């Protein structure tokens, strides 16, 4: 039993502290939506699609404003220019992570790379990942990625009864699994060895979004929550199972691809336990984001047959009856433009993982206190009409000049890839991920016509462009059907040959 008097005393002291902090800080931060005493804006935040609410507030309060969750200020960045200023040019003081007590302390025990502060261990792991996945090193995986794209197209051809999303999921999981742990492709008709990892990831990452963790909103409750046995057991059991999965996968890694990364671990002084969790983090981050992006690509192609036709004309001119390769990429700018526009039009991670100011800093006349949490609203930035005209339109040509060549990237957009983060937190696997998306999209566009399924009356069964589901960190379309009709004679034989290499 808790001591009721002690609990009341803690609550009273907490309320006093909150009032003091709010009075002390509110005048120093950019203005935002008014909230309630003590609670701030908590009750105004939706449980899902938070990025849309933040975007609506950006329309009213400008590209930088403050919201409050209890005593904690959150600085919201709603334009690419402001985000580049704060998170890129001021990255020395804006690259830490918030405490995120529930996910970091209770669940991940601060072992997951993307949630850690910029410690020496974090820097060592980032250096090793960058060395293995940078723009030059990422090409070592191209043959495997192309083989997996052929497997994807073959599965879509041979097993149309299997849901489109299930097949994309297999592809995305297999590519990152093989890159991290080695081995052969994950087969479509066999048990998915990554399923439990993904279930555990979803449980652990749910609390990352600021509105999903009471203890992060009211941090003085941490000592009390730590004493609740059922919660502590839940978190400890979760970590124990995830730790065992990380160890099992690490110990079974084959000496093919993974050693390139793991040899770098010893070079940078990374322990086995840290390496186990680092490779697990790579899988967690890479699988879901690639799967989501490809699902959004499929939705976009169904809604925009004119983009499909343009891409297929280019693919036919360059590749003819053979599958596309990475060597064709420079001659397929429209495919690259489709990938860029897919990531901009409906970003799968519309609200980046939060940053935290490690020191007080000034920006545009405002004073941002140390400890302020910073929210990078990618959704709002990709909808900025000053950067992207007619932002709700799916238009790959926005990235091409009149001759069809890819244009230089827009300023402050990280090569028009805002969804991969900013500053010292930019995704270290970005080039690997973009290669994966390019070859998968190129294969599907080369091989198939995209059509909606129809019901018994011949009416198309359509998924709307805003019929999305929110899984905390990522958002993706609801389950939808697609009919893929082969475009090439002898497609199955061609794909079988591509799979065999």
Residue, then its C-alpha position, 0 to 999 in steps of 0.5 A: x500500500x502506498x502512503x497516502x500522505x506521501x502521495x498527496x505531498x508529492x502531488x502538491x509539491x509537483x503542482x507548485x513546481x509546475x506553476x513556477x516553471x510555467x510562469x517562469x518560461x512562458x514569456x521566453x518561448x514563441x507563442x502557441x495555442x492557449x492551454x489550461x492551467x497545470x495541464x497545458x495543451x494535453x486535452x487538446x491533443x488527439x490520440x492519433x494523427x497528432x501531426x495534423x493537429x500540429x499542422x493546423x496550429x502552424x497555419x494559425x501560429x506560424x512555423x514555430x510555436x510552443x505547446x505545453x504538456x504539463x510543465x514541459x514546453x514543446x517547440x513545434x517546427x512547421x517549415x523546412x527553413x525553420x527546421x533546418x535552422x534549428x535542427x541542422x545549423x544549431x545541431x550542436x545544442x538541439x540533437x539530444x533526445x527527451x527523457x522519454x521515461x516510459x520507452x527509454x527507461x522502462x521498456x528499452x532500458x536506454x539500449x535502443x540507438x535512436x532514443x539515446x542521447x549523444x553519448x560516446x557510445x551513441x557516437x561510436x554506433x553512429x560512426x559504425x552504421x554510417x561506415x557500413x551504410x553511407x552512399x558508397x558502402x550502400x552499393x555493396x547491397x545492390x545485388x541483394x536488393x535487386x534479387x529481393x525486388x525480383x522475388x517481390x515481383x515474382x510473388x505478386x505474379x504467382x500469388x495474387x491471393x496474398x494481400x499486397x501489403x503482406x507481400x510488401x512487408x515480406x520484401x521490406x523485412x527480408x531486405x533489411x534482415x539480410x543486410x543486417x543478419x545475412x542469410x537467404x530471402x524470407x519466403x512468402x509462404x513460410x513462417x515470418x521469422x521477424x513477426x515477433x520482433x515487429x510486435x514487440x517493436x510496436x508495443x515499445x514504440x507506442x510510448x514514444x509519441x508525447x501524448x502516449x506516456x503519462x509519466x513523461x507528461x508528469x515526470x514526478x510520478x516516475x518514483x511512484x510508477x516504478x513501485x507499481x509491480x505489475x507495470x514494472x513486470x510488464x516493462x521488464x518482461x518486454x525488455x527480457x523478450x526483446x533482449x533474447x530476440x536481439x541475442x538470438x538474431x545476433x548469434x545466428x548472423x551469417x558471415x556474409x553481409x553482417x560481418x562488414x558491420x560487426x567488424x566495425x563494431x570492434x573497431x569502434x569499441x562497441x560491446x556485443x550487447x550494444x551490437x546486439x541492440x544496434x543491429x536490432x534497432x537497424x531492423x526495427x527502423x528499416x523494416x517498418x518505414x520501407x514497408x510503409x513507403x511502398x504501401x503508399x507508393x501502391x496507393x499513389x499509383x492506383x490513384x494516378x495512372x498517368x504517373x504509371x504510364x509515364x514511368x512505364x514508357x521510360x522503363x520500356x525505352x531503357x530496359x525493354x523486356x529485361x528487368x531494371x537494374x541499378x545501372x539503369x538508374x541515371x536513365x530512369x529519373x521519372x522513377x526516382x521522382x516517383x519515389x521522392x514524391x511518394x515520400x513527400x506526398x504522404x510521409x510515412x513518418x509525418x512527425x519525427x522522433x522528438x529532439x531536446x535542447x541540451x542548452x539554452x539557445x536564441x532563435x528569431x528573438x525567442x529564448x529556448x530553455x535547455x530541456x525544451x522538447x523539439x517536434x519536427x513536423x514533417x507533414x507540415x513541412x512537406x505541405x509548405x506551398x512556398x516550397x512545394x506548389x500544390x502540395x496535395x497533388x501527387x506530381x513527380x514532375x515537380x522534381x524534374x526540369x523541362x527535359x525530364x532531368x532531376x532538378x537540384x534539391x530544394x534548399x533546406x530539404x535534405x535533398x527533398x527527403x525531409x522524412x529522414x530527419x535532420x542534423x546529427x539525427x538524420x537517418x544513417x541508412x537513408x541511402x540504403x533505404x532509397x536504393x531499396x525503394x527505387x529498385x522495388x518501385x522500378x520492378x513493379x512499374x516495369x512488370x505490372x499494370x495497376x488496377x483497383x479490384x472490383x466488386x460483384x457489380x463491377x464497381x471499383x473498390x477504392x481506398x481514399x488518399x486519406x484513409x490512413x491508420x496511425x501506429x504511433x510513429x508511422x502512418x500508412x493506408x488502411x488495407x486495400x486491394x490491388x490487381x496487378x496485371x503482367x505487362x511482359x510476355x514470359x514474365x514469370x520465366x524472366x523473374x525466375x532468372x532474375x531471382x537466380x541471378 
